[in-house]
Amino acid sequence: MVNGPGKSKAANIGISLPGTGEAPSCPVYVDGVKYASFKGTPEELAAQFEALIEEYVATRYPPRPPLAPPTPWPSVAPSAVLARAAALAA
């Protein structure tokens, strides 16, 4: 993802944000092609862009299988650790 019209054409998703005092219109590029121009308040622009990213990811990347639960550490009594340390030190 990039910010700017030139770099947007070489990115998966690109947006050119308005400068200070400019109208809130943002050209958006998807896979190097102009996709749309988002308009609205900063909150509306953010919501539109977030929806585009979610749609892009959902349609281009397969879901990952769920991760296996973590393996628990074996429980060792503190006295056993101290006994082992003392044996190694001797």
Secondary structure by P-SEA (a helix, b strand, c coil): ccccccccccccbbbbbbccccccbbbbbccccccccccccaaaaaaaaaaaaaaaaaaccccccccccccccccccaaaaaaaaaaaac
